[in-house]
Amino acid sequence: MKNKLKKYYADNHKSLSDECVRILTDLVKVPSVNVPNAELGKYPYLGIPGEESKVAEIVVREMKKIGINHEIHEHTKGRANVLGYYGEGKESLLVGAHMDVVPPGDGWKTDPFTTHIKDGNIYGRGVIDNKGPLASTLVALKVMKELGINLKGRFIMGAIASEEHREQGEQDPGLDYLLKNKLLTPTYAIIPDVGENMKKIDIAEKGRLQLKVTAFGKQAHGSTPERGLNAVVMMGQFMTKLPSFTMKYKPHDYLIKPSLNAGVISGGSASNIVPAECQLIIDIRFLPGQTPEGLIAELHELTRGIEGRFEFEEQGCTYPHQVDPGNMLVKALQKNSREILGHDAEPFGMGGGTFAKGFNMAGIIAVGYGPGDDVAFHIANEYIEIKQLVEFAHMISATAMDILGC
């Protein structure tokens, strides 16, 4: 049956490319930009962040054309998730892509929400992140249905809301909602949100700790700074120690070493007032064996010798994870990569985070694997090679056959 599948993709490459482009063009037309509520005013075409339900309508339309059973789960009005099912059995394999996109930003040569084709690539906001893989998965479903491939397990397509931004303090309408309510419980999951031209498999991701550091000084008139304690200067003294700061950690085969970024700083209200407070937001990507408490204690040591008081507040934390590089899903992807694409797919680790982390934290084996250049994410003139969209559809179909049986 896999030979039949391979022949079908070879014989119908042009029509399958056209199908990927058609679906992707419709998906990109929906400006499903996900931003904080406070920034909605900058995007007059948005009523709420994401508006993924408008993308979900296209996904459902395509599933109905193919004849795929599906469910719609909408915790937050206007921010739906769609799950499509093909095959029956105890084991299941999910391919899960998100429907929201980042803002287009500046520097586009064409309308970011109208696809443009040039030199074998398709351009538009979301073509790689993550609507292109979504279109590929719909094409994969269509091919399996047309060929009558009888899977012994369940192939699940997930079109999921809310990956690019999550409002602090609000219920996540996407993956967290689906997992917590056991609406999505696959045996395995492929998350096509890493790029790497299908030459790498994301098996490990660092943890992420977001910290707010506050320096507390003493307010005074700007003409008599000696009567106060300048919190901005305090923070400056703290920040000068960061470049030479080395965290305590054990090296990791795939994640290598942790990282720290001082991303946002704010303090003071006027040039003639000695500021009493200054805040710094730090982003730390950490490894197995490190803890938020330990990292805060290490950073607190840097405040020694600086006059005044500092506080460290955790604003968000996700933990690192790794799956066994020898597990069945990784091996199936590697085998099919050699047979279909003609190259090896090597395991690697990421500093960024994908839906794979949420699945692994829930006890579900998930890896990141997908088409496109990793440098094409979140840029102006975002692009993906059309050929890779078809190849990815072939890859996930063949991998489903190996994992689930047929």
VOSEVEX-138582 format. One record per residue: x, y, z of N, C-alpha, C in turn. Coordinates in steps of 0.05 Angstrom, whole numbers, padded with zeros to 5 digits, always signed. Layout:
N
XYZXYZXYZ ...
//
This chain:
406
+00016-00024+00000+00000+00000+00000+00017+00025+00000 +00041+00024+00013+00058+00048+00013+00070+00053-00014 +00074+00032-00030+00083+00036-00058+00061+00049-00074 +00036+00042-00069+00014+00054-00082+00012+00084-00075 +00017+00090-00050+00016+00117-00040+00038+00134-00054 +00062+00122-00055+00085+00136-00067+00080+00142-00097 +00068+00122-00111+00062+00126-00139+00041+00148-00143 +00021+00148-00125+00000+00168-00127+00012+00197-00124 +00029+00200-00105+00042+00227-00101+00059+00234-00124 +00073+00215-00136+00091+00220-00159+00074+00227-00184 +00053+00212-00188+00037+00216-00212+00019+00241-00211 +00013+00250-00187-00006+00272-00183+00006+00297-00170 +00032+00300-00173+00046+00321-00159+00035+00349-00166 +00029+00353-00191+00020+00380-00200-00008+00386-00188 -00026+00367-00190-00053+00372-00179-00053+00374-00149 -00035+00359-00136-00033+00361-00106-00021+00388-00098 -00002+00397-00114+00010+00424-00109-00011+00445-00111 -00027+00443-00133-00049+00463-00137-00069+00462-00114 -00075+00438-00104-00093+00435-00082-00082+00448-00056 -00057+00444-00051-00045+00457-00027-00046+00487-00030 -00040+00497-00053-00041+00526-00058-00069+00537-00055 -00088+00523-00066-00116+00532-00065-00125+00535-00036 -00121+00514-00020-00129+00514+00008-00114+00535+00024 -00088+00536+00020-00071+00555+00034-00079+00584+00028 -00085+00589+00003-00093+00616-00005-00118+00625+00010 -00137+00607+00013-00161+00614+00028-00155+00617+00058 -00138+00601+00069-00131+00603+00097-00117+00630+00103 -00098+00638+00085-00083+00662+00089-00101+00687+00087 -00122+00686+00071-00140+00708+00068-00152+00717+00094 -00154+00699+00113-00166+00705+00139-00143+00716+00157 -00144+00742+00164-00123+00754+00180-00126+00746+00210 -00119+00721+00216-00124+00711+00243-00101+00719+00262 -00096+00745+00263-00074+00755+00279-00080+00754+00309 -00062+00743+00323-00066+00739+00352-00048+00758+00368 -00060+00778+00380-00046+00798+00395-00059+00802+00423 -00045+00815+00441-00057+00822+00467-00082+00839+00463 -00101+00836+00481-00126+00853+00480-00119+00882+00479 -00098+00890+00493-00091+00919+00495-00082+00930+00468 -00075+00912+00449-00065+00921+00423-00085+00918+00400 -00110+00910+00407-00130+00905+00386-00135+00930+00369 -00133+00953+00381-00139+00978+00367-00120+00983+00343 -00097+00970+00343-00078+00973+00320-00087+00957+00296 -00106+00939+00300-00114+00921+00278-00145+00923+00274 -00154+00942+00258-00182+00947+00255-00198+00923+00244 -00185+00904+00231-00198+00881+00221-00204+00860+00242 -00194+00864+00267-00198+00845+00288-00220+00854+00308 -00238+00836+00315-00256+00841+00337-00246+00830+00363 -00233+00807+00361-00220+00794+00384-00193+00783+00375 -00175+00776+00393-00150+00764+00384-00155+00738+00369 -00139+00734+00348-00140+00708+00334-00163+00704+00314 -00187+00706+00324-00211+00701+00308-00208+00674+00292 -00198+00654+00306-00192+00629+00292-00217+00615+00281 -00240+00621+00292-00265+00609+00282-00269+00613+00252 -00259+00636+00242-00262+00642+00213-00244+00623+00197 -00220+00617+00208-00203+00597+00195-00216+00569+00197 -00227+00564+00221-00240+00538+00225-00262+00532+00205 -00276+00553+00197-00298+00549+00177-00286+00538+00151 -00263+00547+00143-00250+00537+00118-00241+00508+00122 -00230+00502+00145-00221+00475+00151-00245+00456+00151 -00267+00464+00163-00291+00447+00164-00302+00443+00135 -00302+00465+00120-00311+00463+00092-00295+00442+00077 -00269+00442+00080-00252+00423+00066-00256+00394+00076 -00260+00391+00102-00265+00365+00113-00291+00353+00103 -00311+00370+00100-00337+00361+00090-00334+00352+00061 -00318+00367+00045-00313+00359+00017-00301+00331+00015 -00282+00326+00034-00268+00300+00034-00285+00278+00045 -00303+00285+00063-00319+00265+00077-00307+00256+00103 -00294+00275+00118-00280+00269+00143-00298+00277+00166 -00301+00258+00185-00315+00265+00210-00300+00285+00226 -00314+00304+00238-00300+00324+00252-00316+00334+00276 -00302+00347+00294-00314+00360+00318-00304+00389+00320 -00321+00406+00330-00313+00434+00335-00315+00439+00365 -00294+00449+00376-00293+00455+00405-00286+00484+00409 -00305+00499+00419-00302+00528+00421-00306+00537+00450 -00285+00539+00466-00287+00548+00493-00293+00578+00494 -00279+00593+00477-00283+00622+00475-00295+00629+00448 -00318+00643+00449-00332+00650+00424-00313+00663+00404 -00313+00653+00380-00296+00664+00359-00268+00651+00358 -00263+00632+00376-00236+00620+00377-00238+00590+00378 -00248+00579+00357-00254+00550+00355-00230+00533+00350 -00232+00507+00357-00213+00486+00350-00228+00466+00334 -00215+00454+00314-00228+00433+00297-00211+00408+00299 -00224+00385+00304-00210+00359+00304-00224+00342+00283 -00208+00332+00264-00218+00314+00243-00207+00286+00247 -00223+00266+00240-00215+00238+00246-00217+00221+00220 -00196+00204+00217-00196+00185+00195-00186+00158+00206 -00201+00137+00202-00193+00111+00212-00204+00106+00240 -00202+00081+00248-00212+00073+00275-00192+00054+00288 -00190+00055+00314-00172+00037+00328-00163+00049+00355 -00149+00034+00370-00141+00042+00397-00119+00063+00396 -00099+00059+00378-00076+00078+00376-00085+00101+00358 -00072+00124+00363-00079+00148+00347-00055+00165+00343 -00054+00179+00320-00033+00197+00313-00045+00224+00305 -00037+00245+00319-00046+00272+00313-00025+00287+00297 -00034+00302+00277-00018+00323+00266-00032+00349+00273 -00020+00365+00290-00033+00389+00301-00020+00415+00293 -00034+00432+00280-00024+00458+00272-00041+00480+00283 -00030+00504+00288-00045+00526+00299-00056+00544+00276 -00078+00557+00282-00092+00573+00261-00086+00603+00264 -00075+00611+00287-00069+00640+00291-00042+00647+00279 -00038+00672+00274-00013+00682+00262-00003+00707+00278 +00022+00713+00274+00032+00738+00286+00025+00762+00267 +00026+00786+00277+00021+00809+00260+00039+00810+00236 +00030+00822+00214+00047+00822+00190+00073+00839+00193 +00072+00861+00209+00095+00878+00211+00101+00893+00186 +00124+00905+00184+00132+00922+00161+00150+00906+00142 +00153+00917+00118+00173+00907+00099+00162+00888+00078 +00136+00885+00077+00124+00866+00057+00125+00878+00029 +00131+00862+00009+00131+00870-00018+00104+00866-00031 +00087+00850-00019+00060+00845-00028+00041+00845-00004 +00015+00844-00009-00005+00842+00012+00000+00817+00028 +00005+00819+00054+00012+00794+00070-00011+00775+00072 -00036+00784+00066-00059+00766+00068-00070+00757+00040 -00053+00762+00020-00059+00752-00007-00034+00736-00016 -00037+00711-00021-00014+00695-00027-00002+00703-00054 +00024+00700-00056+00039+00707-00081+00058+00684-00086 +00060+00675-00111+00078+00653-00118+00101+00663-00135 +00125+00655-00128+00149+00663-00143+00170+00642-00139 +00182+00632-00160+00205+00614-00160+00199+00589-00143 +00175+00579-00144+00168+00554-00130+00161+00558-00101 +00161+00583-00092+00153+00589-00064+00126+00603-00064 +00112+00600-00042+00087+00615-00038+00092+00633-00014 +00083+00658-00017+00088+00679+00003+00062+00688+00016 +00063+00695+00041+00040+00706+00055+00042+00700+00085 +00028+00717+00101+00030+00712+00130+00017+00686+00138 +00033+00669+00150+00023+00643+00160+00028+00620+00141 +00041+00624+00118+00045+00602+00100+00062+00580+00111 +00081+00587+00128+00097+00567+00142+00087+00563+00171 +00078+00585+00182+00072+00586+00211+00043+00594+00216 +00024+00576+00211+00026+00547+00211+00005+00536+00191 -00004+00555+00173-00027+00548+00156-00018+00530+00132 +00007+00532+00124+00017+00514+00103+00015+00485+00111 +00027+00477+00135+00024+00450+00144-00005+00441+00148 -00022+00461+00155-00051+00455+00158-00063+00446+00131 -00056+00461+00110-00065+00454+00083-00054+00427+00075 -00029+00422+00081-00017+00396+00074-00031+00373+00087 -00039+00377+00112-00053+00355+00127-00080+00350+00115 -00094+00371+00106-00120+00366+00093-00115+00351+00067 -00094+00357+00052-00088+00342+00027-00081+00313+00034 -00066+00309+00055-00060+00281+00063-00085+00265+00069 -00104+00278+00083-00129+00264+00088-00144+00257+00063 -00144+00276+00044-00158+00272+00018-00146+00248+00004 -00119+00247+00003-00106+00225-00012-00112+00198+00002 -00109+00197+00028-00115+00171+00042-00143+00162+00037 -00162+00181+00037-00190+00174+00032-00194+00165+00004 -00182+00178-00016-00185+00171-00044-00173+00143-00049 -00151+00137-00036-00137+00111-00041-00150+00089-00024 -00168+00096-00007-00181+00076+00010-00162+00062+00030 -00143+00077+00040-00124+00067+00059-00139+00062+00086 -00140+00037+00094-00155+00029+00118-00136+00028+00142 -00133+00050+00156-00116+00051+00179-00128+00034+00202 -00110+00021+00217-00119+00005+00240-00121+00021+00265 -00114+00046+00263-00116+00065+00285-00129+00091+00275 -00128+00111+00291-00142+00136+00284-00122+00158+00278 -00124+00170+00254-00108+00193+00246-00125+00218+00254 -00113+00236+00269-00128+00260+00277-00114+00284+00266 -00130+00301+00254-00120+00327+00245-00130+00348+00265 -00112+00363+00276-00119+00384+00295-00114+00412+00284 -00135+00428+00282-00132+00456+00275-00137+00471+00301 -00117+00482+00313-00118+00490+00341-00114+00521+00344 -00128+00532+00363-00127+00561+00367-00104+00568+00386 -00097+00594+00385-00081+00607+00406-00054+00595+00412 -00036+00597+00393-00008+00589+00398+00010+00613+00400 +00005+00633+00385+00024+00656+00383+00024+00674+00407 +00001+00677+00420-00001+00693+00444-00023+00683+00462 -00018+00684+00488-00038+00676+00508-00041+00698+00528 -00065+00708+00532-00070+00730+00550-00066+00720+00579 -00049+00735+00593-00043+00727+00621-00068+00728+00638 -00072+00706+00653-00095+00705+00671-00121+00695+00659 -00121+00690+00633-00145+00680+00620-00141+00651+00612 -00164+00636+00611-00163+00608+00602-00154+00607+00573 -00134+00591+00567-00125+00587+00540-00147+00573+00524 -00156+00585+00502-00178+00572+00486-00169+00550+00468 -00143+00545+00467-00132+00525+00449-00124+00499+00462 -00098+00493+00460-00088+00467+00469-00093+00461+00498 -00089+00480+00516-00093+00475+00544-00122+00467+00549 -00141+00480+00537-00169+00474+00539-00175+00446+00529 -00164+00438+00507-00168+00412+00495-00157+00390+00513 -00132+00394+00523-00119+00374+00540-00132+00371+00567 -00138+00394+00580-00149+00393+00607-00177+00380+00607 -00191+00383+00586-00218+00372+00584-00218+00345+00570 -00194+00334+00565-00191+00308+00552-00207+00305+00526 -00208+00328+00511-00220+00328+00485-00201+00318+00464 -00175+00318+00471-00154+00310+00452-00134+00294+00468 -00134+00267+00462-00116+00249+00477-00103+00229+00458 -00087+00239+00439-00074+00220+00420-00052+00204+00433 -00045+00182+00420-00022+00166+00430+00004+00180+00422 +00005+00191+00398+00028+00205+00388+00019+00231+00375 +00038+00250+00373+00031+00275+00359+00055+00286+00344 +00050+00296+00320+00070+00310+00304+00061+00339+00303 +00080+00357+00311+00074+00386+00311+00091+00399+00289 +00079+00407+00266+00094+00417+00244+00100+00447+00246 +00115+00454+00267+00119+00482+00274+00149+00488+00279 +00167+00475+00265+00195+00478+00270+00212+00485+00245 +00200+00482+00221+00216+00486+00197+00237+00465+00193 +00261+00474+00188+00284+00456+00184+00282+00438+00159 +00263+00445+00141+00261+00431+00116+00258+00401+00118 +00245+00393+00140+00241+00364+00146+00267+00349+00148 +00288+00362+00155+00314+00349+00159+00321+00345+00188 +00304+00355+00206+00308+00352+00235+00282+00346+00249 +00284+00332+00271+00261+00325+00287+00265+00336+00315 +00247+00354+00323+00249+00366+00350+00240+00346+00371 +00260+00336+00387+00253+00317+00408+00257+00329+00436 +00266+00354+00438+00271+00366+00464+00268+00396+00462 +00256+00408+00483+00253+00437+00484+00260+00447+00512 +00274+00470+00512+00281+00481+00538+00256+00491+00553 +00260+00494+00579+00239+00508+00595+00242+00538+00591 +00221+00552+00598+00221+00581+00595+00212+00593+00622 +00228+00610+00633+00222+00625+00658+00221+00654+00652 +00199+00667+00657+00196+00696+00653+00196+00709+00681 +00215+00727+00685+00218+00739+00711+00216+00770+00709 +00202+00781+00729+00203+00810+00732+00221+00817+00756 +00241+00832+00750+00260+00841+00771+00253+00870+00777 +00249+00876+00802+00243+00904+00810+00264+00914+00829 +00275+00938+00822+00293+00952+00840+00278+00973+00855 +00280+00973+00881+00267+00993+00898+00287+01013+00910 +00284+01038+00901+00301+01059+00912+00286+01078+00929 +00292+01104+00927+00278+01124+00943+00274+01149+00925 +00249+01158+00923+00243+01181+00906+00253+01207+00919 +00262+01225+00902+00271+01252+00911+00270+01271+00887 +00273+01296+00892+00274+01316+00871+00300+01313+00854 +00297+01317+00828+00320+01312+00811+00343+01331+00816 +00337+01354+00829+00358+01373+00834+00374+01366+00859 +00364+01347+00875+00378+01338+00899+00378+01307+00899 +00392+01295+00880+00392+01266+00878+00404+01252+00902 +00421+01266+00917+00434+01255+00940+00414+01248+00962 +00390+01260+00961+00369+01254+00981+00353+01229+00974 +00357+01218+00950+00343+01194+00942+00361+01171+00936 +00350+01150+00925+00365+01127+00916+00353+01119+00889 +00369+01123+00868+00359+01120+00841+00356+01091+00832 +00331+01082+00829+00325+01054+00823+00335+01047+00795 +00335+01066+00776+00345+01061+00749+00375+01056+00750 +00389+01071+00766+00418+01066+00769+00423+01039+00781 +00407+01032+00802+00409+01006+00814+00406+00984+00793 +00385+00987+00777+00381+00966+00756+00404+00965+00736 +00415+00989+00730+00438+00990+00712+00461+00975+00723 +00466+00977+00750+00488+00963+00763+00483+00933+00762 +00457+00925+00765+00450+00896+00764+00455+00886+00735 +00447+00902+00715+00448+00893+00688+00477+00890+00678 +00495+00907+00689+00523+00905+00680+00536+00878+00689 +00523+00865+00707+00533+00839+00716+00523+00815+00699 +00502+00820+00684+00489+00799+00668+00507+00786+00647 +00522+00803+00632+00539+00790+00610+00559+00770+00620 +00568+00773+00645+00588+00754+00655+00575+00733+00673 +00548+00734+00676+00534+00715+00693+00533+00687+00679 +00541+00667+00693+00539+00639+00683+00522+00623+00702 +00501+00612+00691+00482+00595+00707+00495+00568+00712 +00487+00556+00734+00496+00529+00741+00478+00509+00726 +00490+00491+00711+00474+00472+00696+00492+00448+00688 +00478+00427+00681+00491+00403+00670+00486+00403+00640 +00507+00401+00623+00504+00401+00594+00484+00380+00585 +00469+00386+00564+00449+00368+00554+00456+00361+00525 +00452+00335+00518+00459+00326+00491+00446+00342+00469 +00422+00350+00473+00407+00364+00452+00401+00393+00457 +00399+00401+00482+00393+00428+00489+00418+00445+00495 +00440+00432+00498+00467+00444+00501+00470+00461+00526 +00460+00486+00526+00463+00503+00550+00439+00523+00552 +00435+00534+00576+00413+00553+00580+00420+00580+00568 +00400+00598+00567+00405+00625+00557+00388+00645+00573 +00397+00670+00573+00383+00691+00587+00382+00716+00569 +00358+00728+00569+00355+00753+00554+00340+00774+00571 +00352+00797+00573+00339+00820+00586+00323+00834+00565 +00297+00831+00565+00281+00840+00543+00267+00867+00545 +00257+00874+00569+00242+00898+00572+00250+00912+00598 +00255+00938+00597+00261+00953+00621+00244+00978+00622 +00235+00986+00646+00219+01010+00649+00224+01021+00677 +00224+01047+00679+00228+01060+00705+00228+01090+00702 +00220+01103+00723+00220+01133+00723+00195+01144+00710 +00189+01169+00718+00165+01183+00707+00172+01210+00695 +00194+01222+00703+00202+01248+00693+00232+01251+00698 +00245+01268+00681+00274+01271+00684+00282+01287+00709 +00263+01301+00722+00269+01316+00746+00260+01302+00771 +00255+01276+00769+00248+01260+00793+00267+01236+00795 +00279+01232+00818+00295+01208+00823+00276+01185+00825 +00278+01165+00807+00259+01143+00807+00262+01125+00830 +00238+01117+00842+00238+01099+00865+00236+01070+00856 +00227+01064+00831+00225+01037+00822+00234+01034+00793 +00245+01011+00787+00252+01004+00760+00247+00974+00756 +00235+00967+00733+00229+00939+00728+00244+00929+00703 +00252+00904+00705+00266+00891+00683+00252+00864+00679 +00245+00857+00654+00234+00831+00647+00256+00814+00635 +00260+00791+00647+00281+00772+00638+00268+00747+00628 +00279+00736+00606+00270+00711+00594+00293+00691+00596 +00289+00670+00611+00309+00649+00614+00300+00623+00601 +00316+00611+00584+00310+00585+00573+00328+00565+00588 +00316+00547+00603+00332+00530+00621+00330+00500+00615 +00348+00485+00627+00352+00457+00620+00341+00439+00642 +00338+00413+00636+00331+00394+00657+00352+00396+00680 +00343+00395+00704+00361+00397+00727+00361+00425+00739 +00354+00445+00724+00351+00472+00734+00322+00477+00744 +00319+00494+00763+00292+00500+00773+00288+00531+00774 +00263+00540+00773+00258+00569+00776+00269+00580+00803 +00266+00564+00824+00275+00574+00850+00306+00576+00850 +00319+00557+00838+00348+00558+00838+00359+00581+00821 +00345+00586+00798+00353+00607+00780+00349+00635+00793 +00327+00638+00808+00322+00663+00822+00343+00667+00843 +00350+00646+00857+00371+00649+00878+00398+00657+00866 +00405+00645+00843+00430+00653+00830+00430+00682+00821 +00407+00691+00810+00405+00719+00802+00406+00738+00826 +00394+00730+00848+00394+00747+00871+00422+00752+00882 +00440+00733+00877+00467+00737+00886+00480+00761+00871 +00470+00767+00847+00482+00789+00832+00475+00816+00845 +00455+00817+00863+00448+00842+00875+00466+00849+00899 +00483+00830+00907+00501+00836+00929+00519+00859+00922 +00522+00877+00941+00539+00901+00937+00525+00924+00924 +00499+00920+00916+00484+00943+00904+00466+00954+00926 +00468+00979+00931+00451+00992+00952+00422+00991+00944 +00404+00985+00962+00376+00984+00956+00365+00955+00956 +00340+00952+00951+00326+00926+00953+00317+00917+00925 +00319+00891+00920+00310+00879+00895+00289+00857+00901 +00270+00855+00883+00250+00833+00885+00249+00818+00858 +00245+00792+00860+00243+00775+00836+00216+00761+00836 +00200+00766+00815+00173+00755+00813+00171+00738+00788 +00163+00713+00792+00158+00695+00769+00133+00702+00755 +00134+00707+00729+00111+00715+00713+00101+00693+00695 +00116+00673+00692+00108+00650+00676+00130+00630+00674 +00122+00604+00672+00142+00584+00671+00131+00559+00657 +00147+00549+00638+00142+00522+00627+00168+00506+00630 +00166+00481+00634+00189+00464+00640+00200+00450+00616 +00226+00443+00617+00238+00429+00594+00228+00401+00591 +00230+00391+00567+00222+00363+00562+00240+00350+00541 +00240+00324+00541+00254+00309+00520+00240+00282+00516 +00238+00273+00491+00228+00246+00486+00252+00229+00477 +00249+00203+00480+00270+00184+00473+00275+00186+00443 +00299+00191+00434+00305+00193+00405+00301+00166+00391 +00299+00144+00407+00294+00118+00395+00265+00109+00395 +00247+00128+00401+00219+00119+00403+00207+00114+00375 +00185+00101+00374+00172+00091+00350+00166+00114+00330 +00157+00137+00340+00149+00159+00322+00174+00171+00309 +00195+00175+00324+00220+00186+00313+00231+00167+00291 +00231+00141+00298+00242+00121+00279+00225+00120+00253 +00199+00123+00256+00182+00122+00232+00187+00147+00214 +00190+00170+00227+00195+00194+00211+00223+00192+00197 +00242+00181+00211+00269+00178+00199+00268+00159+00176 +00254+00137+00179+00252+00117+00158+00239+00129+00133 +00217+00143+00137+00202+00154+00114+00217+00177+00102 +00232+00192+00118+00249+00214+00107+00270+00203+00087 +00282+00180+00094+00302+00168+00076+00288+00158+00051 +00265+00145+00054+00252+00132+00031+00238+00152+00013 +00227+00174+00024+00211+00193+00008+00227+00217+00000 +00243+00228+00019+00257+00253+00014+00287+00248+00007 +00297+00225+00013+00325+00219+00006+00345+00230+00025 +00337+00238+00049+00357+00247+00069+00349+00238+00097 +00368+00239+00115+00363+00232+00143+00351+00256+00157 +00334+00250+00176+00323+00270+00194+00334+00266+00222 +00351+00285+00231+00366+00281+00256+00351+00294+00279 +00351+00281+00302+00339+00292+00326+00354+00317+00335 +00340+00337+00345+00353+00361+00356+00335+00373+00378 +00347+00393+00391+00332+00407+00413+00329+00436+00406 +00308+00448+00418+00301+00476+00412+00300+00493+00437 +00307+00518+00434+00304+00538+00455+00276+00549+00456 +00262+00549+00433+00235+00558+00432+00216+00536+00440 +00190+00543+00442+00170+00523+00450+00149+00520+00430 +00138+00496+00427+00117+00489+00409+00095+00474+00424 +00073+00467+00410+00053+00451+00422+00063+00424+00432 +00086+00416+00422+00098+00390+00430+00102+00390+00460 +00110+00413+00471+00114+00414+00500+00089+00407+00516 +00066+00420+00508+00041+00415+00522+00033+00386+00521 +00037+00373+00498+00031+00344+00496+00049+00328+00514 +00075+00333+00512+00093+00317+00529+00088+00320+00558 +00082+00344+00567+00076+00349+00595+00050+00334+00603 +00033+00328+00584+00009+00313+00589+00013+00283+00586 +00038+00275+00581+00044+00246+00579+00040+00235+00552 +00038+00252+00531+00034+00243+00504+00060+00248+00488 +00070+00227+00475+00095+00230+00459+00090+00248+00435 +00104+00270+00434+00101+00289+00413+00128+00300+00404 +00131+00303+00378+00156+00314+00367+00148+00337+00347 +00168+00354+00342+00165+00375+00322+00177+00366+00296 +00162+00369+00275+00173+00361+00248+00156+00374+00227 +00169+00388+00208+00153+00400+00188+00168+00413+00165 +00154+00423+00145+00167+00434+00122+00175+00463+00125 +00192+00473+00107+00200+00501+00106+00226+00508+00120 +00236+00531+00113+00260+00542+00126+00254+00553+00153 +00271+00546+00173+00266+00557+00200+00270+00587+00201 +00284+00599+00182+00288+00628+00182+00264+00643+00171 +00244+00629+00161+00221+00642+00149+00199+00648+00169 +00202+00640+00194+00182+00646+00214+00182+00675+00223 +00158+00687+00225+00155+00713+00237+00170+00736+00222 +00175+00732+00196+00189+00753+00181+00169+00765+00161 +00177+00789+00150+00163+00800+00127+00168+00782+00104 +00149+00780+00086+00152+00762+00062+00156+00733+00070 +00142+00724+00090+00142+00696+00099+00137+00678+00075 +00151+00656+00073+00149+00639+00050+00152+00609+00057 +00144+00592+00038+00149+00564+00040+00149+00552+00012 +00166+00532+00008+00167+00519-00018+00143+00501-00022 +00129+00505-00044+00105+00490-00050+00110+00460-00052 +00133+00453-00063+00141+00425-00065+00141+00412-00038 +00151+00426-00018+00153+00415+00009+00125+00411+00022 +00106+00427+00014+00079+00423+00025+00068+00396+00016 +00073+00389-00009+00064+00363-00019+00080+00340-00006 +00106+00344-00004+00123+00324+00009+00115+00319+00038 +00107+00340+00052+00099+00336+00079+00073+00320+00081 +00055+00325+00063+00030+00310+00062+00037+00280+00058 +00055+00274+00040+00064+00247+00035+00077+00235+00060 +00094+00250+00073+00108+00241+00097+00089+00233+00119 +00069+00250+00124+00051+00244+00147+00032+00221+00140 +00025+00218+00115+00009+00195+00107+00024+00169+00111 +00049+00168+00101+00065+00144+00104+00071+00138+00133 +00076+00159+00149+00082+00155+00177+00057+00145+00192 +00034+00155+00185+00009+00145+00197+00006+00115+00191 +00013+00107+00167+00010+00078+00159+00029+00061+00176 +00053+00071+00181+00073+00056+00197+00065+00055+00226 +00056+00078+00237+00050+00079+00266+00024+00065+00272 +00004+00068+00256-00023+00057+00261-00028+00030+00248 -00013+00025+00227-00018+00000+00212-00041+00004+00192 -00041-00013+00171-00062-00012+00152-00065-00039+00138 
//
